[in-house]
């Protein structure tokens, strides 16, 4: 009798329904803030400043409000780059690119100046998302032109750290001062990263077809056009040939070894930004 009771209890434990919990699993990849450019904070990230010198610039607390370069992140091997224009830390325009050569650090890429002029991404932007409320897009050096990213674009005595192939890329022997982008100097040694004077360094220049210097050098007050920079970040405030203009935003550079999609406009930026990988996966979990 005892044996029969034990057998019945065993069968009941097997046949009794158990509750099932639906669990949604979400995976994330991480983007890290490598650099931030504020073209009106009084510090000039020109061609010769920071990009290739393995130095930390700025502070963590002001990483998204002033010029900033995280030396540790700058030295990490990465395969993807996101350029994010933002207003007080809120993204309003995003472009994501895949490097042609993965697994290299940003420092090594920007130290590769001789001969430089390298198109470093392929296939154009993998992602381009712009807020419907974003302004000043018509001549933005990143978001008004198409193509891939090129680094260390040197020609004559001019150098530009980041440009897009859809803009004007001056030929190597030219001295027309007519390429525009991030981290600029119109009087430098582009193959070594050294400046030749304090007169022509500037942080961000907008897209404009204004070849020089014959059209405007020495006659800046009466020239038909002038290179237009964002804000006032130039090393010589008296240089009237670099025309100050409105600030379109800060430009944050995020990098990752695996993430290929960046959260869209409206995202509140931080030192690290998580990006969801695909759609959430639904799994079943049996509860005993």
Beta strands, then each sheet from edge to edge (+ up, - down):
strand 1: 19-37
strand 2: 68-69
strand 3: 80-87
strand 4: 90-98
strand 5: 118-119
strand 6: 127-130
strand 7: 149-155
strand 8: 158-164
strand 9: 182-185
strand 10: 188-189
strand 11: 194-195
strand 12: 201-204
strand 13: 227-230
strand 14: 242-245
strand 15: 250-256
strand 16: 272-287
sheet 1: 2+ 1- 15+ 3- 4+ 6-
sheet 2: 2+ 1- 16+
sheet 3: 5+ 7- 8+ 9- 12+
sheet 4: 10+ 11-
sheet 5: 13+ 14+
end
